[in-house]
Amino acid sequence: MLELLFNTTNYTVTHGSDRQELLAKEFALLQFLFENRNRTFTRGQLLDHVWPLEYPVDRTVDDHIYRLRKKLKHWESIEIHTIRGYGYSLTIQEPKQFKNPSMNDNDMKETIVNLFKKYHRFGQGKSMIALATQQDVLGFELNPYYLMYIHFIQGDISWFIHSSDIPMQERFYWMLILHRLTTSDAVRTLDFCERALKTNLLSSEQHREMTVLNIMEVYADAGREIDAIKQFKHTRKTVNEQQLVGFIIPIEIMEVYVLLLAGQFSEVEKRLVGLEEMLQSSPYLREVGRYQIVKGLWLLSCGKREDAIILLDEGIEVLKMSLHTPQLVISIQQIIVYVEQHVQDAVLLNKFKTMFESLDKQYRLTTHKKELEHLIESTLLSV
């Protein structure tokens, strides 16, 4: 098995009798990729691992990969691959193999899609990512929808901004939702969403999901709870007529959250009981985490601080387990705003602000805000 010797004193890498001098970050990037060979990483993940306390531009990874390839091109057994639509992977060159016949097998394609759908519904983001990074080994190619969804649940804003593999119109819906992660200004996000609904930038499915689900919490977070409540009847009618079974629990959680912000506490209490019964038969991670967050906020409003903290912490842990970064970040933002406006608890506020700051640093959320807003605005103005 091929081995590289890494000398951290002078940033040299030795392969056999050949030694190559590298710059510090080139050295760190190569060492990380080599130690995690055969694994695929997005630009954002590489930035987090190699530049953890810095805020470099997104071209940084590409530039360093280019220089590494140039310096190591005479080491033919080592390859740094560009994984289309995802990121980079280092491999030790093996003898050439035939393409897996399963790549062109329709039954296999259908099986893989159904598996992704199951993981999606169960809220098992970690399982989806693990499956996606094994495309070559398992012999399948990820379809465009799940390619985008996997970048979405990882909070990979940089990919949505810079990807040239997927047309802007297909990325746009996800960018609207990701905008919420970059700012506490829900009014700005709401403006983008309302304008988008008046264009042809969203597919019919995206338009429907934005209308009956996504925009509702944004209305509430922007202080327009009544506008959201007025839409409940239309939402339920759409779900019933189109038999959107997978929307039932997420919409119920959304409505309870909106009612909580509207101060309708008795209705919230009643609906939470019904939600708990639903989740007992359908304990999907994403929905369980959101339910615990909303119930925790309700307990705060009732003055049950200790019980509330337990549920809020459990909700955060479940969302982390589901590996759904947008839901995790948005939930923490909502907790912060609720505590600021309704509870006045400095200790609790500081706790969740610290959580957000950590996620902000990890995913470079506010760093991407300006560029993301510019791209959304220019896209809206182009139609």
C-alpha positions as CSV (number, residue, x, y, z in Angstrom):
1,M,0.0,0.0,0.0
2,L,1.3,3.4,-0.9
3,E,2.5,5.6,1.9
4,L,3.3,9.3,2.2
5,L,5.5,10.7,4.9
6,F,4.4,14.1,6.1
7,N,7.0,16.3,7.8
8,T,5.2,19.1,9.7
9,T,8.4,20.9,10.6
10,N,9.2,22.0,7.0
11,Y,6.0,21.1,5.2
12,T,7.5,18.4,3.0
13,V,5.9,15.2,1.8
14,T,8.0,12.2,0.8
15,H,6.9,9.4,-1.5
16,G,9.5,6.8,-1.9
17,S,12.8,8.6,-2.6
18,D,11.0,11.7,-3.9
19,R,10.4,14.7,-1.6
20,Q,8.0,17.6,-2.4
21,E,8.0,20.9,-0.6
22,L,4.6,22.5,-0.1
23,L,3.1,25.6,1.4
24,A,1.5,25.3,4.8
25,K,-2.1,25.1,3.7
26,E,-1.2,22.9,0.7
27,F,0.4,20.6,3.2
28,A,-2.6,20.6,5.5
29,L,-5.0,20.0,2.7
30,L,-3.0,17.1,1.2
31,Q,-2.6,15.5,4.6
32,F,-6.3,15.7,5.4
33,L,-7.3,14.3,2.0
34,F,-4.7,11.5,2.2
35,E,-5.8,10.5,5.7
36,N,-9.4,10.5,4.5
37,R,-8.7,9.0,1.1
38,N,-11.6,7.6,-0.9
39,R,-14.0,10.0,0.9
40,T,-15.6,13.0,-0.8
41,F,-15.6,16.4,0.7
42,T,-17.4,19.6,-0.4
43,R,-15.5,22.9,-0.6
44,G,-17.2,24.0,2.6
45,Q,-16.1,20.9,4.5
46,L,-12.5,21.3,3.3
47,L,-12.6,25.0,4.4
48,D,-13.9,23.9,7.8
49,H,-11.2,21.3,8.3
50,V,-8.2,23.1,6.8
51,W,-9.1,26.8,7.5
52,P,-11.2,26.4,10.7
53,L,-10.5,29.8,12.2
54,E,-10.2,31.8,9.0
55,Y,-12.7,33.2,6.5
56,P,-11.1,32.6,3.1
57,V,-12.9,33.1,-0.2
58,D,-14.6,30.1,-1.8
59,R,-12.0,29.9,-4.6
60,T,-9.3,29.1,-2.0
61,V,-9.9,25.4,-2.1
62,D,-10.0,25.3,-5.9
63,D,-6.7,27.2,-6.1
64,H,-5.0,24.9,-3.6
65,I,-6.2,21.8,-5.3
66,Y,-4.9,23.2,-8.6
67,R,-1.5,23.8,-7.1
68,L,-1.4,20.4,-5.4
69,R,-2.2,18.6,-8.7
70,K,0.5,20.6,-10.5
71,K,3.1,19.8,-7.8
72,L,2.2,16.1,-7.5
73,K,1.5,15.3,-11.2
74,H,4.6,13.1,-11.4
75,W,3.2,10.9,-8.6
76,E,0.9,9.0,-10.9
77,S,-0.5,6.7,-8.3
78,I,-2.1,9.6,-6.4
79,E,-5.1,11.4,-7.9
80,I,-7.3,14.2,-6.6
81,H,-10.6,13.9,-8.3
82,T,-13.3,16.5,-8.9
83,I,-16.6,14.8,-8.0
84,R,-19.1,16.4,-10.3
85,G,-21.6,18.5,-8.4
86,Y,-20.1,17.6,-5.0
87,G,-16.4,18.3,-4.2
88,Y,-13.1,16.6,-4.1
89,S,-11.7,13.2,-3.3
90,L,-8.2,11.8,-3.1
91,T,-7.6,8.2,-4.2
92,I,-4.7,5.8,-4.6
93,Q,-4.8,4.7,-8.2
94,E,-6.0,1.2,-8.7
95,P,-5.9,-0.9,-12.0
96,K,-8.5,0.3,-14.4
97,Q,-11.9,-1.3,-13.9
98,F,-15.0,-1.7,-16.1
99,K,-17.9,0.6,-15.3
100,N,-20.3,-1.0,-12.9
101,P,-23.2,-2.5,-15.0
102,S,-25.6,-1.3,-12.4
103,M,-25.1,2.3,-13.5
104,N,-27.4,1.6,-16.5
105,D,-29.8,-0.7,-14.8
106,N,-33.3,0.8,-14.5
107,D,-34.3,-1.4,-11.6
108,M,-31.2,-0.4,-9.6
109,K,-31.9,3.3,-10.3
110,E,-35.5,2.9,-9.0
111,T,-34.2,1.0,-6.0
112,I,-31.7,3.8,-5.1
113,V,-34.3,6.5,-5.6
114,N,-36.8,4.7,-3.3
115,L,-34.1,4.3,-0.7
116,F,-33.3,8.0,-0.8
117,K,-37.0,8.7,-0.5
118,K,-37.2,6.5,2.6
119,Y,-34.3,8.2,4.3
120,H,-35.7,11.6,3.3
121,R,-39.0,10.9,4.9
122,F,-37.4,9.4,8.1
123,G,-35.2,12.5,8.4
124,Q,-32.1,10.4,8.2
125,G,-29.8,13.0,6.6
126,K,-26.7,11.2,7.7
127,S,-27.8,8.0,5.9
128,M,-28.5,9.9,2.7
129,I,-25.0,11.5,2.8
130,A,-23.3,8.2,3.5
131,L,-25.2,6.7,0.5
132,A,-24.4,9.6,-1.8
133,T,-20.6,9.4,-1.1
134,Q,-20.5,5.8,-2.2
135,Q,-21.8,6.2,-5.7
136,D,-18.8,4.7,-7.4
137,V,-18.6,1.7,-5.0
138,L,-22.3,0.9,-5.1
139,G,-22.6,1.6,-8.9
140,F,-25.2,4.4,-9.2
141,E,-25.4,8.0,-10.1
142,L,-27.2,10.5,-7.9
143,N,-30.1,12.2,-9.6
144,P,-30.1,16.1,-9.7
145,Y,-32.9,16.5,-7.0
146,Y,-31.1,14.5,-4.4
147,L,-27.7,16.0,-5.4
148,M,-29.2,19.4,-4.4
149,Y,-31.0,18.1,-1.4
150,I,-27.8,16.6,0.1
151,H,-26.0,19.9,-0.3
152,F,-29.0,21.6,1.2
153,I,-29.2,19.6,4.4
154,Q,-25.5,20.1,4.9
155,G,-26.0,23.9,4.8
156,D,-23.6,24.1,1.8
157,I,-24.5,27.6,0.8
158,S,-21.3,28.0,-1.2
159,W,-22.2,25.1,-3.5
160,F,-25.6,26.7,-4.3
161,I,-23.9,30.0,-5.0
162,H,-21.1,28.7,-7.2
163,S,-22.3,25.4,-8.7
164,S,-22.2,25.5,-12.5
165,D,-23.5,21.9,-12.9
166,I,-27.1,22.7,-12.0
167,P,-29.1,25.6,-13.6
168,M,-29.9,28.6,-11.4
169,Q,-33.6,28.1,-11.7
170,E,-33.3,24.6,-10.2
171,R,-31.1,25.9,-7.3
172,F,-33.2,29.0,-6.7
173,Y,-35.9,27.4,-4.4
174,W,-33.2,26.0,-2.1
175,M,-31.4,29.3,-2.0
176,L,-34.5,31.1,-0.7
177,I,-34.7,28.7,2.2
178,L,-31.0,28.9,2.9
179,H,-31.2,32.7,3.1
180,R,-33.0,32.3,6.4
181,L,-29.8,30.7,7.8
182,T,-27.8,33.8,7.1
183,T,-29.8,36.4,8.9
184,S,-32.3,37.0,11.7
185,D,-34.1,39.5,9.4
186,A,-37.1,37.3,8.5
187,V,-38.7,40.4,6.7
188,R,-36.0,40.2,4.1
189,T,-36.4,36.5,3.6
190,L,-40.2,37.0,3.3
191,D,-39.8,39.7,0.7
192,F,-37.7,37.3,-1.4
193,C,-40.2,34.4,-1.0
194,E,-43.3,36.6,-1.8
195,R,-41.6,38.0,-5.0
196,A,-40.5,34.5,-6.0
197,L,-44.1,33.2,-5.8
198,K,-45.1,35.8,-8.4
199,T,-42.6,34.5,-10.9
200,N,-42.1,31.3,-12.9
201,L,-38.8,30.6,-11.2
202,L,-40.3,27.9,-9.0
203,S,-41.6,24.5,-10.3
204,S,-45.2,23.7,-9.5
205,E,-44.1,21.4,-6.7
206,Q,-41.8,24.0,-5.3
207,H,-44.5,26.7,-5.5
208,R,-46.9,24.4,-3.7
209,E,-44.4,23.6,-0.9
210,M,-43.4,27.2,-0.5
211,T,-47.1,28.3,-0.3
212,V,-48.4,25.6,2.1
213,L,-45.4,25.2,4.3
214,N,-42.2,27.1,4.0
215,I,-43.5,30.7,3.8
216,M,-45.8,30.2,6.8
217,E,-43.1,30.2,9.5
218,V,-41.4,33.1,7.7
219,Y,-44.6,35.1,8.0
220,A,-44.7,34.4,11.7
221,D,-41.0,35.1,12.2
222,A,-41.6,38.4,10.4
223,G,-44.4,39.4,12.8
224,R,-47.2,38.5,10.4
225,E,-48.7,35.6,12.3
226,I,-52.3,36.6,11.4
227,D,-51.4,36.4,7.6
228,A,-50.1,32.9,8.2
229,I,-53.2,31.8,10.2
230,K,-55.5,33.1,7.4
231,Q,-53.8,30.6,5.0
232,F,-54.3,27.5,7.2
233,K,-57.6,26.6,5.6
234,H,-56.1,26.8,2.1
235,T,-53.2,24.7,3.3
236,R,-55.3,21.9,4.7
237,K,-57.5,21.9,1.6
238,T,-54.4,21.5,-0.6
239,V,-53.1,18.7,1.5
240,N,-56.4,16.8,1.5
241,E,-57.2,17.3,-2.2
242,Q,-53.7,16.3,-3.4
243,Q,-53.2,13.6,-0.7
244,L,-49.9,15.0,0.5
245,V,-49.5,12.5,3.3
246,G,-45.9,13.5,3.9
247,F,-46.9,17.1,4.6
248,I,-49.4,16.4,7.4
249,I,-47.0,16.3,10.4
250,P,-44.7,19.1,9.2
251,I,-47.7,21.4,8.5
252,E,-49.2,20.6,11.9
253,I,-45.9,21.5,13.6
254,M,-45.7,24.7,11.5
255,E,-49.3,25.7,12.5
256,V,-48.6,25.1,16.2
257,Y,-45.5,27.3,16.0
258,V,-47.4,30.1,14.3
259,L,-50.2,29.8,16.9
260,L,-47.6,30.0,19.7
261,L,-46.2,33.3,18.3
262,A,-49.7,34.6,18.0
263,G,-50.2,33.9,21.7
264,Q,-53.0,31.3,21.3
265,F,-51.6,29.2,24.1
266,S,-54.7,27.1,24.8
267,E,-55.0,26.1,21.2
268,V,-51.2,25.3,21.2
269,E,-51.6,23.0,24.2
270,K,-54.5,21.1,22.6
271,R,-52.6,20.7,19.3
272,L,-49.4,19.5,20.9
273,V,-51.3,16.6,22.4
274,G,-52.5,15.6,18.9
275,L,-49.0,16.0,17.5
276,E,-47.5,13.7,20.1
277,E,-50.0,11.0,19.1
278,M,-49.0,11.5,15.4
279,L,-45.3,11.2,16.2
280,Q,-45.8,8.0,18.2
281,S,-46.8,6.2,15.0
282,S,-44.5,8.2,12.7
283,P,-41.4,9.1,14.7
284,Y,-39.4,10.8,11.9
285,L,-36.3,12.5,13.3
286,R,-36.7,15.9,11.6
287,E,-40.3,16.2,12.8
288,V,-39.6,14.9,16.3
289,G,-36.8,17.5,16.7
290,R,-39.1,20.3,15.5
291,Y,-41.9,19.2,17.8
292,Q,-39.6,19.2,20.8
293,I,-38.4,22.7,20.0
294,V,-41.9,24.1,19.6
295,K,-43.1,22.4,22.8
296,G,-40.0,23.6,24.6
297,L,-40.9,27.2,23.6
298,W,-44.5,26.7,24.8
299,L,-43.2,25.4,28.2
300,L,-41.1,28.6,28.4
301,S,-44.2,30.7,27.9
302,C,-45.8,28.7,30.7
303,G,-43.0,29.5,33.1
304,K,-41.7,25.9,33.2
305,R,-38.1,26.8,32.5
306,E,-36.4,23.5,33.6
307,D,-38.8,21.3,31.6
308,A,-38.5,23.7,28.6
309,I,-34.7,23.5,28.6
310,I,-34.7,19.7,28.7
311,L,-37.0,19.6,25.6
312,L,-35.1,22.3,23.8
313,D,-31.8,20.5,24.3
314,E,-33.4,17.2,23.2
315,G,-34.8,18.9,20.1
316,I,-31.4,20.3,19.2
317,E,-29.7,16.9,19.6
318,V,-32.4,15.2,17.5
319,L,-31.9,17.7,14.7
320,K,-28.2,17.2,14.9
321,M,-28.7,13.5,14.7
322,S,-30.9,14.0,11.6
323,L,-28.0,16.0,10.1
324,H,-30.5,18.6,8.8
325,T,-28.5,21.8,9.1
326,P,-31.2,24.3,7.9
327,Q,-33.7,23.0,10.4
328,L,-31.1,23.1,13.2
329,V,-30.0,26.6,12.4
330,I,-33.5,28.0,11.9
331,S,-34.7,26.4,15.2
332,I,-31.8,28.0,17.1
333,Q,-32.6,31.4,15.5
334,Q,-36.3,31.0,16.5
335,I,-35.4,30.1,20.1
336,I,-33.1,33.2,20.3
337,V,-35.8,35.5,19.0
338,Y,-38.5,34.0,21.2
339,V,-36.4,34.3,24.4
340,E,-35.5,37.9,23.5
341,Q,-39.1,38.9,22.9
342,H,-41.1,36.8,25.4
343,V,-38.9,35.4,28.2
344,Q,-36.1,37.8,29.1
345,D,-33.7,35.1,30.2
346,A,-30.1,36.2,29.8
347,V,-28.5,32.9,30.6
348,L,-30.7,31.0,28.2
349,L,-30.2,33.6,25.5
350,N,-26.5,33.5,25.8
351,K,-26.5,29.7,25.6
352,F,-28.3,29.7,22.2
353,K,-26.5,32.6,20.8
354,T,-23.3,30.8,21.5
355,M,-24.7,27.8,19.6
356,F,-25.6,30.0,16.6
357,E,-22.1,31.6,16.6
358,S,-20.5,28.2,16.5
359,L,-22.7,27.1,13.6
360,D,-22.1,30.4,11.9
361,K,-18.3,29.8,12.1
362,Q,-18.7,26.2,11.0
363,Y,-20.9,26.8,8.0
364,R,-19.8,30.5,7.3
365,L,-23.5,31.5,7.3
366,T,-23.3,35.3,7.7
367,T,-20.1,35.3,5.5
368,H,-22.3,34.1,2.5
369,K,-25.2,36.5,3.2
370,K,-24.2,39.3,0.9
371,E,-23.3,37.2,-2.0
372,L,-26.4,35.0,-1.6
373,E,-28.7,38.1,-1.4
374,H,-27.1,39.6,-4.5
375,L,-27.7,36.4,-6.5
376,I,-31.3,36.0,-5.3
377,E,-32.0,39.7,-6.1
378,S,-30.4,39.5,-9.5
379,T,-32.3,36.3,-10.4
380,L,-35.6,37.9,-9.3
381,L,-34.9,40.9,-11.4
382,S,-34.0,38.8,-14.5
383,V,-37.6,37.6,-15.0
